[in-house]
Amino acid sequence: MVPVVFPDPASLWLFCLAALALLAIPGPAVLYIVAQSAEQGPRVGLASVAGVHLGTLVHVAAAAVGLSALILASEVAFNVVKYAGAAYLVVLGIRKLLERDRDAIVARGPEPLRQALLRGAVVNVLNPKTALFFLAFLPQFVDASRGGVWSQVIVFGLVFVGLGSITDSLYALAAGTVAGALRRKRTLLRYGSGAMFIGLGAVAALAKRT
């Protein structure tokens, strides 16, 4: 029977402090969430947060069974995931920039929350840097001598998802609130979010395994 081992409490607290320090620095996922929330409101922003961290759970599971290590060890697999994610973000950005009938879009309202959730999940699942993060960050806190490495990875991953959901939700609420005062400048928000998506796609395309 495969042993289930929980992390040492001291290591878990240290991990929480380190994770919060990292989460305080906005990354590509936060910028994506901010763009969604600023243009379409905090509800879509929060749905995007849920989607992003649903994608994070996929990476946690992959790290626990070693799939992330396999992807990162293979240049072909890494590049396939990398360019697929980059292309997806660039397409999202171009679609934003090419939207014409903005009044009809406004009348229809923001995108469905389920769509925002799925889109956020796809964005993060296709982000190989997330896999690299878990393989580089989590092992520093895992005590192999205790056994149950896979279960320790899952616990740390779930804690990170919980903390990230809180901090990212704060970014989404803040962006949605500030953008609420700028609703008349929807064209500016649209072009800004479109440019941000394309920029994130370019950053993803330049990601390296090391």
C-alpha positions, 0 to 999 in steps of 0.5 A: 500500500502506498503510504500517505504522509503529511508534511511536517508542520514546521515545513508547512508553515515555512512553505506558506510564508514563502508561497505568500511572498511569491504570490505577492509578486504579480505574474502572468496569471495575475495579469490575465485575471486583472485584464479579465476583471478590468474589462468584464467586471469582478464576477468574470475576474473571480471566475477566471481565478477559479479557472486558473487554479483549476488549471493549477490543480492539474499541474499539482496532480501532474507533479505528484505522479511525475508527468511534469518532470517528463514534460520538462525533460522532453524538449519537444513536449515542452515546446508543444505545450509552450507554443500551444499556450502562447498561441491561445493567448495571442488569439484571445488578444487578437480577438479582443483587438478586432471586436467591432460592434462593442455596443452589442457586446455591452448590451449582451453583457460579460461572457458566461462565468463557465466560459471564463472559468474554462478559459482560465483553466486552459490558459494555466494548463498550457503554461509550462512555467507553472509545471516548472514552478512546482518542480523547482519550488515544492521539492525544497519543502518535501522531506523524502525521508518521511516517505509519501513524497506524492502525498506531501506534494499534493498537500503543498499544492493544495495549500498553494492553490488555496493561498493563490485563490485568496490573493488572486481574488483580491487582485480581481476585486481590486481591478474590477472596482477600479475599472468600474469607474472607467466603464465609459472608456470601454475601447481603452479597456478592450485594447489594453486587455487585448495588448496584454493577452498578446504580450502574455502570449509572447512571454509564454513563447519565450519560456525556457526549460532552464 
